[in-house]
Structures are given as C-alpha cells and as structure tokens.
Amino acid sequence: MELTVVPECYANACFAQKLVDILRAAHGVNPRVIHRRVSGRDRILNILKQLPQDNVLVIIDYEVGPARKYIDENFDLERVVEGIYVGVFRRSQSVVAVVFDPRIEEAFICRYLRERCNDVNWVRRVKSGEACIALVELFNGEAVAALLRKVGTAIVERLGGN
C-alpha cells in the first residue's frame, strides 16, 4: 500500500519518520513523507484539498480552544492511548490522521521526557530543525516503540490494510 505522510511540525515529522519505519516493516506500507519547514496545522489541512485522496496520513495537533473545531467537524477520532487519537477524515475514508491532544509536547514528548520539558533551550530545539536530534533518546525506548506499533496498527486498520 502506498501512503503519503504529511506531518505538521518538526516534532511531528520526527514521529512520522519513526512511524514510517514501523509501517514499512510491520505492515508492508510504502510511505513517503512530505514535510516543509513552514508547515503548520492549517497548512496541512489545506494540503488535504490538493493531494489525491488516496491513502494520506496527516500527523497534526488538536490544539486548544476554537482551533479544535475543524478536527471535531471533519474527523471521526478514536483514542489509541491517552492524548493520542487516530481518526478518519469524514470526506474521504482514505485520509487518516494521528492527532495529538492538545499538542505533541503534552500528549507524547513530555510524558516520556518530563524533566527535559522544563529546559527552555531543549524545548526550543524540539520546535526547530534539530527536533529529531533532540528527541533521539525518546525514540530509543521500548515503551515508545510499542506505542508506535499500536498507532501503526490503528492507521492500517482504518485504511483497510492488513
């Protein structure tokens, strides 16, 4: 199965790269990741309108306040673990989203690296092009590997794969 993966931010792109490894190895998915330096949730959601609606995965933050409305109105979400949802786009069953509630930092990163999240300089790196370097220790743990496998399975199930 071909899959276009579109992550919102640098940290989401790191998550996407690790998830792609799982999808390729465990499910035979052939993913390609599209990430631009100036992405962002709204741009990603606009990209959905331009991409062919065949097996697209967006990795986005739920956000807080009124910004959540778009996600609520357009995706049917199911909780995979606390703070992380996988949902199907209501306009196309071949578009799936991984949604961090409210953002990847709270829903994922700081759950595993709580002490690092208090370091302003480290957090700045996570929000930059150095995100994957800053997050290398996060992705080396078995707990995160198990989480990635669980998310990967949820994605493939929603796309109708094996």
OpenMM code with the backbone's topology and positions (N, CA, C; nanometers):
from openmm import Vec3, app, unit

residues = "MET GLU LEU THR VAL VAL PRO GLU CYS TYR ALA ASN ALA CYS PHE ALA GLN LYS LEU VAL ASP ILE LEU ARG ALA ALA HIS GLY VAL ASN PRO ARG VAL ILE HIS ARG ARG VAL SER GLY ARG ASP ARG ILE LEU ASN ILE LEU LYS GLN LEU PRO GLN ASP ASN VAL LEU VAL ILE ILE ASP TYR GLU VAL GLY PRO ALA ARG LYS TYR ILE ASP GLU ASN PHE ASP LEU GLU ARG VAL VAL GLU GLY ILE TYR VAL GLY VAL PHE ARG ARG SER GLN SER VAL VAL ALA VAL VAL PHE ASP PRO ARG ILE GLU GLU ALA PHE ILE CYS ARG TYR LEU ARG GLU ARG CYS ASN ASP VAL ASN TRP VAL ARG ARG VAL LYS SER GLY GLU ALA CYS ILE ALA LEU VAL GLU LEU PHE ASN GLY GLU ALA VAL ALA ALA LEU LEU ARG LYS VAL GLY THR ALA ILE VAL GLU ARG LEU GLY GLY ASN".split()
positions = [
    Vec3(0.0844, -0.1177, 0.0000),
    Vec3(0.0000, 0.0000, 0.0000),
    Vec3(0.0891, 0.1242, 0.0000),
    Vec3(0.0572, 0.2159, -0.0888),
    Vec3(0.1253, 0.3455, -0.0927),
    Vec3(0.0607, 0.4365, 0.0119),
    Vec3(0.1403, 0.5239, 0.0723),
    Vec3(0.0877, 0.6142, 0.1739),
    Vec3(0.1670, 0.7441, 0.1722),
    Vec3(0.0969, 0.8557, 0.1617),
    Vec3(0.1599, 0.9873, 0.1719),
    Vec3(0.1408, 1.0352, 0.3150),
    Vec3(0.2516, 1.0695, 0.3813),
    Vec3(0.2503, 1.1112, 0.5214),
    Vec3(0.2858, 1.2593, 0.5276),
    Vec3(0.1981, 1.3380, 0.5914),
    Vec3(0.2180, 1.4825, 0.5980),
    Vec3(0.2146, 1.5270, 0.7453),
    Vec3(0.3322, 1.5460, 0.8064),
    Vec3(0.3362, 1.5919, 0.9451),
    Vec3(0.3314, 1.7445, 0.9548),
    Vec3(0.2774, 1.7909, 1.0653),
    Vec3(0.2547, 1.9341, 1.0866),
    Vec3(0.3811, 2.0124, 1.1206),
    Vec3(0.4595, 1.9634, 1.2129),
    Vec3(0.5725, 2.0414, 1.2648),
    Vec3(0.6963, 1.9534, 1.2718),
    Vec3(0.8062, 2.0104, 1.3177),
    Vec3(0.9308, 1.9343, 1.3252),
    Vec3(0.9184, 1.8117, 1.4149),
    Vec3(0.8610, 1.8271, 1.5335),
    Vec3(0.8472, 1.7131, 1.6248),
    Vec3(0.7544, 1.6077, 1.5645),
    Vec3(0.6461, 1.6506, 1.5021),
    Vec3(0.5557, 1.5563, 1.4369),
    Vec3(0.6267, 1.4853, 1.3218),
    Vec3(0.7177, 1.5543, 1.2545),
    Vec3(0.7943, 1.4931, 1.1457),
    Vec3(0.8864, 1.3842, 1.1995),
    Vec3(0.9436, 1.4045, 1.3170),
    Vec3(1.0276, 1.3004, 1.3784),
    Vec3(0.9427, 1.1786, 1.4122),
    Vec3(0.8249, 1.2035, 1.4708),
    Vec3(0.7304, 1.0955, 1.4990),
    Vec3(0.6958, 1.0226, 1.3688),
    Vec3(0.6705, 1.0995, 1.2639),
    Vec3(0.6352, 1.0417, 1.1340),
    Vec3(0.7458, 0.9510, 1.0820),
    Vec3(0.8704, 0.9933, 1.0932),
    Vec3(0.9813, 0.9126, 1.0426),
    Vec3(0.9891, 0.7784, 1.1147),
    Vec3(0.9710, 0.7796, 1.2451),
    Vec3(0.9745, 0.6546, 1.3222),
    Vec3(0.8524, 0.5689, 1.2906),
    Vec3(0.7373, 0.6314, 1.2759),
    Vec3(0.6150, 0.5597, 1.2425),
    Vec3(0.6256, 0.4963, 1.1042),
    Vec3(0.6852, 0.5668, 1.0111),
    Vec3(0.7059, 0.5152, 0.8754),
    Vec3(0.7891, 0.3872, 0.8797),
    Vec3(0.8914, 0.3847, 0.9641),
    Vec3(0.9735, 0.2629, 0.9776),
    Vec3(0.8875, 0.1446, 1.0216),
    Vec3(0.7984, 0.1686, 1.1176),
    Vec3(0.7082, 0.0637, 1.1675),
    Vec3(0.6110, 0.0205, 1.0577),
    Vec3(0.5514, 0.1178, 0.9898),
    Vec3(0.4540, 0.0863, 0.8847),
    Vec3(0.5180, 0.0041, 0.7730),
    Vec3(0.6396, 0.0375, 0.7384),
    Vec3(0.7102, -0.0334, 0.6312),
    Vec3(0.7441, -0.1761, 0.6754),
    Vec3(0.8014, -0.1892, 0.7953),
    Vec3(0.8474, -0.3200, 0.8419),
    Vec3(0.7330, -0.4136, 0.8808),
    Vec3(0.6363, -0.3626, 0.9540),
    Vec3(0.5317, -0.4496, 1.0095),
    Vec3(0.4105, -0.4667, 0.9185),
    Vec3(0.3883, -0.3713, 0.8292),
    Vec3(0.2650, -0.3756, 0.7508),
    Vec3(0.2866, -0.3689, 0.5999),
    Vec3(0.4111, -0.3645, 0.5547),
    Vec3(0.4389, -0.3611, 0.4119),
    Vec3(0.3920, -0.2347, 0.3412),
    Vec3(0.3773, -0.1275, 0.4176),
    Vec3(0.3336, 0.0001, 0.3610),
    Vec3(0.4533, 0.0677, 0.2959),
    Vec3(0.4296, 0.1339, 0.1831),
    Vec3(0.5348, 0.2090, 0.1154),
    Vec3(0.5047, 0.3585, 0.1331),
    Vec3(0.5536, 0.4182, 0.2427),
    Vec3(0.5201, 0.5579, 0.2707),
    Vec3(0.6217, 0.6558, 0.2138),
    Vec3(0.5719, 0.7761, 0.1854),
    Vec3(0.6619, 0.8880, 0.1540),
    Vec3(0.6168, 1.0036, 0.2417),
    Vec3(0.7141, 1.0702, 0.3018),
    Vec3(0.6860, 1.1794, 0.3947),
    Vec3(0.7052, 1.3117, 0.3228),
    Vec3(0.6063, 1.3995, 0.3366),
    Vec3(0.6147, 1.5355, 0.2838),
    Vec3(0.6134, 1.6294, 0.4025),
    Vec3(0.7245, 1.6975, 0.4261),
    Vec3(0.7282, 1.7965, 0.5349),
    Vec3(0.8026, 1.9192, 0.4867),
    Vec3(0.7419, 2.0314, 0.5075),
    Vec3(0.8043, 2.1587, 0.4705),
    Vec3(0.8351, 2.2376, 0.5965),
    Vec3(0.9390, 2.3133, 0.5910),
    Vec3(0.9830, 2.3939, 0.7043),
    Vec3(0.8716, 2.4853, 0.7540),
    Vec3(0.7890, 2.5309, 0.6665),
    Vec3(0.6819, 2.6232, 0.7048),
    Vec3(0.5464, 2.5533, 0.7030),
    Vec3(0.5433, 2.4311, 0.7532),
    Vec3(0.4161, 2.3609, 0.7584),
    Vec3(0.3277, 2.4263, 0.8633),
    Vec3(0.2618, 2.3530, 0.9430),
    Vec3(0.1667, 2.4048, 1.0396),
    Vec3(0.0330, 2.3382, 1.0162),
    Vec3(-0.0460, 2.3277, 1.1205),
    Vec3(-0.1706, 2.2527, 1.1135),
    Vec3(-0.2635, 2.3032, 1.0041),
    Vec3(-0.2848, 2.4332, 0.9961),
    Vec3(-0.3770, 2.4862, 0.8958),
    Vec3(-0.3265, 2.4618, 0.7542),
    Vec3(-0.1966, 2.4744, 0.7343),
    Vec3(-0.1413, 2.4459, 0.6010),
    Vec3(-0.1571, 2.2996, 0.5650),
    Vec3(-0.1357, 2.2126, 0.6645),
    Vec3(-0.1514, 2.0693, 0.6400),
    Vec3(-0.2952, 2.0395, 0.6000),
    Vec3(-0.3894, 2.0967, 0.6713),
    Vec3(-0.5297, 2.0722, 0.6407),
    Vec3(-0.5658, 2.1276, 0.5032),
    Vec3(-0.5035, 2.2369, 0.4628),
    Vec3(-0.5244, 2.2889, 0.3265),
    Vec3(-0.4604, 2.1984, 0.2219),
    Vec3(-0.3472, 2.1368, 0.2566),
    Vec3(-0.2806, 2.0445, 0.1646),
    Vec3(-0.3724, 1.9272, 0.1317),
    Vec3(-0.4555, 1.8882, 0.2276),
    Vec3(-0.5501, 1.7784, 0.2034),
    Vec3(-0.6355, 1.8054, 0.0799),
    Vec3(-0.6676, 1.9308, 0.0577),
    Vec3(-0.7502, 1.9658, -0.0575),
    Vec3(-0.6749, 1.9471, -0.1886),
    Vec3(-0.5409, 1.9523, -0.1848),
    Vec3(-0.4602, 1.9454, -0.3055),
    Vec3(-0.4107, 1.8048, -0.3371),
    Vec3(-0.3974, 1.7206, -0.2337),
    Vec3(-0.3449, 1.5863, -0.2550),
    Vec3(-0.4529, 1.4947, -0.3109),
    Vec3(-0.4110, 1.3978, -0.3931),
    Vec3(-0.5080, 1.2954, -0.4306),
    Vec3(-0.5525, 1.2264, -0.3011),
    Vec3(-0.6773, 1.1991, -0.2876),
    Vec3(-0.7303, 1.1454, -0.1623),
    Vec3(-0.7089, 0.9949, -0.1514),
    Vec3(-0.5928, 0.9478, -0.1885),
    Vec3(-0.5610, 0.8058, -0.1814),
    Vec3(-0.4550, 0.7816, -0.0753),
    Vec3(-0.4953, 0.7218, 0.0351),
    Vec3(-0.4045, 0.6820, 0.1417),
    Vec3(-0.3108, 0.7952, 0.1851),
    Vec3(-0.3695, 0.8887, 0.2543),
    Vec3(-0.2960, 1.0025, 0.3092),
    Vec3(-0.3042, 0.9948, 0.4604),
    Vec3(-0.1917, 1.0171, 0.5253),
    Vec3(-0.1852, 1.0243, 0.6703),
    Vec3(-0.1345, 1.1621, 0.7091),
    Vec3(-0.2136, 1.2347, 0.7864),
    Vec3(-0.1669, 1.3626, 0.8397),
    Vec3(-0.1381, 1.3426, 0.9878),
    Vec3(-0.0328, 1.4075, 1.0344),
    Vec3(0.0048, 1.3994, 1.1756),
    Vec3(-0.0003, 1.5414, 1.2279),
    Vec3(-0.1028, 1.5684, 1.3101),
    Vec3(-0.1337, 1.7053, 1.3499),
    Vec3(-0.1634, 1.7143, 1.4991),
    Vec3(-0.1642, 1.8370, 1.5466),
    Vec3(-0.2015, 1.8648, 1.6848),
    Vec3(-0.3474, 1.9072, 1.6884),
    Vec3(-0.4155, 1.8674, 1.7946),
    Vec3(-0.5558, 1.9022, 1.8147),
    Vec3(-0.5684, 2.0505, 1.8473),
    Vec3(-0.4710, 2.1021, 1.9212),
    Vec3(-0.4676, 2.2411, 1.9679),
    Vec3(-0.5697, 2.2613, 2.0796),
    Vec3(-0.5933, 2.3863, 2.1157),
    Vec3(-0.6887, 2.4194, 2.2221),
    Vec3(-0.7843, 2.5268, 2.1707),
    Vec3(-0.8953, 2.5429, 2.2395),
    Vec3(-0.9903, 2.6479, 2.2044),
    Vec3(-1.0595, 2.6238, 2.0727),
    Vec3(-1.0933, 2.7328, 2.0023),
    Vec3(-1.1704, 2.7234, 1.8774),
    Vec3(-1.0993, 2.6449, 1.7668),
    Vec3(-0.9667, 2.6345, 1.7728),
    Vec3(-0.8921, 2.5627, 1.6689),
    Vec3(-0.9289, 2.4143, 1.6633),
    Vec3(-0.9830, 2.3601, 1.7716),
    Vec3(-1.0223, 2.2198, 1.7757),
    Vec3(-1.1437, 2.1908, 1.6867),
    Vec3(-1.2199, 2.2945, 1.6596),
    Vec3(-1.3471, 2.2770, 1.5890),
    Vec3(-1.3296, 2.2064, 1.4550),
    Vec3(-1.2276, 2.2438, 1.3788),
    Vec3(-1.2067, 2.1819, 1.2482),
    Vec3(-1.1873, 2.0310, 1.2621),
    Vec3(-1.1068, 1.9900, 1.3588),
    Vec3(-1.0828, 1.8469, 1.3804),
    Vec3(-1.2137, 1.7784, 1.4189),
    Vec3(-1.2854, 1.8386, 1.5134),
    Vec3(-1.4121, 1.7802, 1.5587),
    Vec3(-1.5129, 1.7651, 1.4457),
    Vec3(-1.5176, 1.8619, 1.3557),
    Vec3(-1.6157, 1.8598, 1.2468),
    Vec3(-1.5757, 1.7696, 1.1304),
    Vec3(-1.4470, 1.7400, 1.1162),
    Vec3(-1.4009, 1.6708, 0.9963),
    Vec3(-1.3403, 1.5327, 1.0164),
    Vec3(-1.3169, 1.4932, 1.1410),
    Vec3(-1.2566, 1.3626, 1.1660),
    Vec3(-1.3370, 1.2843, 1.2678),
    Vec3(-1.3503, 1.1541, 1.2448),
    Vec3(-1.4050, 1.0628, 1.3446),
    Vec3(-1.2861, 1.0034, 1.4181),
    Vec3(-1.2643, 1.0480, 1.5406),
    Vec3(-1.1457, 1.0102, 1.6169),
    Vec3(-1.1731, 0.8944, 1.7121),
    Vec3(-1.0724, 0.8094, 1.7259),
    Vec3(-1.0729, 0.7044, 1.8269),
    Vec3(-0.9417, 0.7134, 1.9032),
    Vec3(-0.9535, 0.7055, 2.0339),
    Vec3(-0.8354, 0.7147, 2.1205),
    Vec3(-0.7526, 0.5869, 2.1092),
    Vec3(-0.6232, 0.6044, 2.0849),
    Vec3(-0.5298, 0.4916, 2.0825),
    Vec3(-0.4706, 0.4755, 2.2216),
    Vec3(-0.4210, 0.5847, 2.2763),
    Vec3(-0.3755, 0.5944, 2.4148),
    Vec3(-0.4105, 0.7348, 2.4607),
    Vec3(-0.3966, 0.7598, 2.5883),
    Vec3(-0.4296, 0.8932, 2.6391),
    Vec3(-0.3514, 0.9997, 2.5629),
    Vec3(-0.4245, 1.0955, 2.5056),
    Vec3(-0.3635, 1.2078, 2.4359),
    Vec3(-0.3314, 1.1840, 2.2894),
    Vec3(-0.3491, 1.0607, 2.2406),
    Vec3(-0.3180, 1.0315, 2.1006),
    Vec3(-0.4379, 0.9607, 2.0378),
    Vec3(-0.4871, 1.0193, 1.9282),
    Vec3(-0.6032, 0.9665, 1.8572),
    Vec3(-0.5654, 0.9344, 1.7140),
    Vec3(-0.6376, 0.8397, 1.6573),
    Vec3(-0.6297, 0.8132, 1.5142),
    Vec3(-0.7712, 0.8303, 1.4627),
    Vec3(-0.7842, 0.9051, 1.3552),
    Vec3(-0.9174, 0.9324, 1.3031),
    Vec3(-0.9233, 0.9291, 1.1528),
    Vec3(-1.0432, 0.9083, 1.1035),
    Vec3(-1.0690, 0.9044, 0.9596),
    Vec3(-1.1366, 1.0349, 0.9197),
    Vec3(-1.0911, 1.0914, 0.8099),
    Vec3(-1.1469, 1.2134, 0.7531),
    Vec3(-1.2869, 1.1816, 0.7020),
    Vec3(-1.3851, 1.2577, 0.7414),
    Vec3(-1.5247, 1.2276, 0.7051),
    Vec3(-1.5508, 1.2387, 0.5547),
    Vec3(-1.4709, 1.3171, 0.4837),
    Vec3(-1.4929, 1.3344, 0.3402),
    Vec3(-1.4212, 1.2291, 0.2557),
    Vec3(-1.3309, 1.1539, 0.3178),
    Vec3(-1.2579, 1.0512, 0.2439),
    Vec3(-1.2029, 0.9479, 0.3410),
    Vec3(-1.2480, 0.8255, 0.3274),
    Vec3(-1.2045, 0.7174, 0.4152),
    Vec3(-1.0574, 0.6820, 0.3950),
    Vec3(-0.9955, 0.7328, 0.2898),
    Vec3(-0.8546, 0.7022, 0.2659),
    Vec3(-0.7619, 0.8100, 0.3216),
    Vec3(-0.8167, 0.9025, 0.4001),
    Vec3(-0.7364, 1.0030, 0.4696),
    Vec3(-0.7514, 0.9774, 0.6193),
    Vec3(-0.6376, 0.9532, 0.6829),
    Vec3(-0.6349, 0.9222, 0.8250),
    Vec3(-0.5452, 1.0239, 0.8934),
    Vec3(-0.5762, 1.0537, 1.0188),
    Vec3(-0.4947, 1.1478, 1.0961),
    Vec3(-0.4506, 1.0847, 1.2268),
    Vec3(-0.3280, 1.1137, 1.2653),
    Vec3(-0.2828, 1.0945, 1.4028),
    Vec3(-0.2940, 1.2321, 1.4647),
    Vec3(-0.3681, 1.2416, 1.5747),
    Vec3(-0.3950, 1.3708, 1.6376),
    Vec3(-0.3447, 1.3669, 1.7813),
    Vec3(-0.2563, 1.4614, 1.8135),
    Vec3(-0.2040, 1.4745, 1.9500),
    Vec3(-0.2880, 1.5772, 2.0247),
    Vec3(-0.3355, 1.5409, 2.1428),
    Vec3(-0.4245, 1.6272, 2.2194),
    Vec3(-0.3588, 1.6759, 2.3482),
    Vec3(-0.3338, 1.8082, 2.3585),
    Vec3(-0.3636, 1.9137, 2.2629),
    Vec3(-0.2512, 1.9332, 2.1605),
    Vec3(-0.1282, 1.9004, 2.1990),
    Vec3(-0.0128, 1.9120, 2.1094),
    Vec3(0.0800, 1.7939, 2.1358),
    Vec3(0.1731, 1.7697, 2.0460),
    Vec3(0.2647, 1.6570, 2.0613),
    Vec3(0.3474, 1.6679, 2.1897),
    Vec3(0.3794, 1.7896, 2.2296),
    Vec3(0.4608, 1.8050, 2.3503),
    Vec3(0.3896, 1.7474, 2.4720),
    Vec3(0.2656, 1.7866, 2.4949),
    Vec3(0.1915, 1.7386, 2.6113),
    Vec3(0.1457, 1.5937, 2.5962),
    Vec3(0.1003, 1.5577, 2.4789),
    Vec3(0.0412, 1.4256, 2.4578),
    Vec3(0.1440, 1.3144, 2.4489),
    Vec3(0.2659, 1.3483, 2.4099),
    Vec3(0.3640, 1.2434, 2.3827),
    Vec3(0.5004, 1.2730, 2.4440),
    Vec3(0.5651, 1.3774, 2.3998),
    Vec3(0.7048, 1.4010, 2.4373),
    Vec3(0.7230, 1.4141, 2.5878),
    Vec3(0.6478, 1.5017, 2.6516),
    Vec3(0.6694, 1.5287, 2.7947),
    Vec3(0.6210, 1.4151, 2.8839),
    Vec3(0.5440, 1.3231, 2.8319),
    Vec3(0.5059, 1.2041, 2.9102),
    Vec3(0.6260, 1.1136, 2.9331),
    Vec3(0.7181, 1.1142, 2.8382),
    Vec3(0.8357, 1.0283, 2.8475),
    Vec3(0.9604, 1.1043, 2.8910),
    Vec3(0.9668, 1.2322, 2.8610),
    Vec3(1.0861, 1.3130, 2.8919),
    Vec3(1.0472, 1.4344, 2.9761),
    Vec3(0.9728, 1.4099, 3.0819),
    Vec3(0.9176, 1.5173, 3.1642),
    Vec3(1.0236, 1.6183, 3.2097),
    Vec3(1.1351, 1.5695, 3.2595),
    Vec3(1.2381, 1.6614, 3.3103),
    Vec3(1.2980, 1.7475, 3.1997),
    Vec3(1.3070, 1.6940, 3.0791),
    Vec3(1.3634, 1.7707, 2.9678),
    Vec3(1.2694, 1.8835, 2.9243),
    Vec3(1.1402, 1.8642, 2.9446),
    Vec3(1.0418, 1.9635, 2.9013),
    Vec3(1.0466, 2.0920, 2.9829),
    Vec3(1.1194, 2.0901, 3.0935),
    Vec3(1.1381, 2.2111, 3.1735),
    Vec3(1.2586, 2.2925, 3.1279),
    Vec3(1.3356, 2.2391, 3.0361),
    Vec3(1.4552, 2.3052, 2.9840),
    Vec3(1.4168, 2.3861, 2.8592),
    Vec3(1.4126, 2.5172, 2.8733),
    Vec3(1.3674, 2.6055, 2.7659),
    Vec3(1.4510, 2.5877, 2.6397),
    Vec3(1.5814, 2.5714, 2.6545),
    Vec3(1.6683, 2.5551, 2.5367),
    Vec3(1.6398, 2.4236, 2.4653),
    Vec3(1.6155, 2.3187, 2.5408),
    Vec3(1.5838, 2.1895, 2.4802),
    Vec3(1.4500, 2.1972, 2.4061),
    Vec3(1.3497, 2.2592, 2.4679),
    Vec3(1.2189, 2.2737, 2.4044),
    Vec3(1.2318, 2.3540, 2.2755),
    Vec3(1.3163, 2.4553, 2.2764),
    Vec3(1.3398, 2.5350, 2.1558),
    Vec3(1.3961, 2.4462, 2.0437),
    Vec3(1.4854, 2.3541, 2.0797),
    Vec3(1.5414, 2.2613, 1.9794),
    Vec3(1.4332, 2.1687, 1.9238),
    Vec3(1.3412, 2.1236, 2.0105),
    Vec3(1.2329, 2.0355, 1.9671),
    Vec3(1.1433, 2.1062, 1.8660),
    Vec3(1.1340, 2.2374, 1.8754),
    Vec3(1.0493, 2.3155, 1.7855),
    Vec3(1.1268, 2.3683, 1.6649),
    Vec3(1.2442, 2.3113, 1.6411),
    Vec3(1.3287, 2.3583, 1.5313),
    Vec3(1.3679, 2.2410, 1.4414),
    Vec3(1.4501, 2.2706, 1.3453),
    Vec3(1.5025, 2.1684, 1.2560),
    Vec3(1.5914, 2.0676, 1.3266),
    Vec3(1.6247, 2.0919, 1.4528),
    Vec3(1.7053, 1.9988, 1.5321),
    Vec3(1.6190, 1.9037, 1.6139),
    Vec3(1.4896, 1.9015, 1.5880),
    Vec3(1.3970, 1.8221, 1.6696),
    Vec3(1.4377, 1.6753, 1.6783),
    Vec3(1.4690, 1.6140, 1.5677),
    Vec3(1.4992, 1.4707, 1.5703),
    Vec3(1.6256, 1.4405, 1.6502),
    Vec3(1.7199, 1.5321, 1.6492),
    Vec3(1.8402, 1.5149, 1.7306),
    Vec3(1.8038, 1.5273, 1.8786),
    Vec3(1.7230, 1.6276, 1.9113),
    Vec3(1.6822, 1.6483, 2.0499),
    Vec3(1.5980, 1.5314, 2.1013),
    Vec3(1.5249, 1.4664, 2.0139),
    Vec3(1.4326, 1.3608, 2.0546),
    Vec3(1.4881, 1.2197, 2.0398),
    Vec3(1.6152, 1.2058, 2.0049),
    Vec3(1.6714, 1.0727, 1.9794),
    Vec3(1.6531, 0.9802, 2.1001),
    Vec3(1.6724, 1.0313, 2.2216),
    Vec3(1.6576, 0.9449, 2.3394),
    Vec3(1.5129, 0.8981, 2.3571),
    Vec3(1.4186, 0.9787, 2.3168),
    Vec3(1.2773, 0.9427, 2.3280),
    Vec3(1.2464, 0.8193, 2.2438),
    Vec3(1.2958, 0.8176, 2.1228),
    Vec3(1.2618, 0.7104, 2.0296),
    Vec3(1.3439, 0.5835, 2.0492),
    Vec3(1.4370, 0.5834, 2.1429),
    Vec3(1.5177, 0.4641, 2.1680),
    Vec3(1.4548, 0.3695, 2.2690),
    Vec3(1.3485, 0.4115, 2.3362),
    Vec3(1.2883, 0.3280, 2.4394),
    Vec3(1.1880, 0.2278, 2.3859),
    Vec3(1.1737, 0.1153, 2.4538),
    Vec3(1.0787, 0.0111, 2.4133),
    Vec3(0.9348, 0.0566, 2.4303),
    Vec3(0.9070, 0.1375, 2.5319),
    Vec3(0.7698, 0.1853, 2.5524),
    Vec3(0.7231, 0.2676, 2.4327),
    Vec3(0.8108, 0.3517, 2.3803),
    Vec3(0.7746, 0.4330, 2.2634),
    Vec3(0.7634, 0.3446, 2.1394),
    Vec3(0.8504, 0.2458, 2.1272),
    Vec3(0.8410, 0.1531, 2.0137),
    Vec3(0.7070, 0.0798, 2.0161),
    Vec3(0.6629, 0.0385, 2.1344),
    Vec3(0.5336, -0.0294, 2.1471),
    Vec3(0.4192, 0.0657, 2.1103),
    Vec3(0.4299, 0.1893, 2.1523),
    Vec3(0.3285, 0.2896, 2.1184),
    Vec3(0.3229, 0.3110, 1.9671),
    Vec3(0.4378, 0.3233, 1.9030),
    Vec3(0.4423, 0.3411, 1.7578),
    Vec3(0.3791, 0.2222, 1.6860),
    Vec3(0.4034, 0.1007, 1.7349),
    Vec3(0.3412, -0.0176, 1.6737),
    Vec3(0.1893, -0.0116, 1.6877),
    Vec3(0.1424, 0.0302, 1.8044),
    Vec3(-0.0020, 0.0397, 1.8285),
    Vec3(-0.0659, 0.1437, 1.7370),
    Vec3(-0.0017, 0.2591, 1.7244),
    Vec3(-0.0522, 0.3640, 1.6351),
    Vec3(-0.0483, 0.3153, 1.4903),
    Vec3(0.0606, 0.2493, 1.4520),
    Vec3(0.0726, 0.1970, 1.3156),
    Vec3(-0.0382, 0.0984, 1.2816),
    Vec3(-0.0681, 0.0091, 1.3734),
    Vec3(-0.1769, -0.0867, 1.3530),
    Vec3(-0.3107, -0.0160, 1.3378),
    Vec3(-0.3358, 0.0840, 1.4224),
    Vec3(-0.4613, 0.1597, 1.4138),
    Vec3(-0.4756, 0.2292, 1.2783),
    Vec3(-0.3658, 0.2828, 1.2269),
    Vec3(-0.3683, 0.3511, 1.0967),
    Vec3(-0.4025, 0.2524, 0.9862),
    Vec3(-0.3321, 0.1415, 0.9824),
    Vec3(-0.3529, 0.0428, 0.8770),
    Vec3(-0.4946, -0.0141, 0.8817),
    Vec3(-0.5461, -0.0373, 1.0015),
    Vec3(-0.6851, -0.0853, 1.0143),
    Vec3(-0.7832, 0.0138, 0.9545),
    Vec3(-0.7620, 0.1420, 0.9802),
    Vec3(-0.8541, 0.2423, 0.9285),
    Vec3(-0.8423, 0.2613, 0.7779),
    Vec3(-0.7265, 0.2305, 0.7240),
    Vec3(-0.7084, 0.2389, 0.5789),
    Vec3(-0.7488, 0.1086, 0.5094),
    Vec3(-0.7898, 0.0107, 0.5871),
    Vec3(-0.8370, -0.1146, 0.5290),
    Vec3(-0.7268, -0.2089, 0.4911),
    Vec3(-0.6068, -0.1909, 0.5469),
    Vec3(-0.4947, -0.2802, 0.5155),
    Vec3(-0.4881, -0.3964, 0.6123),
    Vec3(-0.3747, -0.4673, 0.6097),
    Vec3(-0.3589, -0.5878, 0.6942),
    Vec3(-0.3182, -0.5542, 0.8338),
] * unit.nanometer
topology = app.Topology()
chain = topology.addChain("A")
for resn in residues:
    res = topology.addResidue(resn, chain)
    for name in ("N", "CA", "C"):
        topology.addAtom(name, app.Element.getBySymbol(name[0]), res)
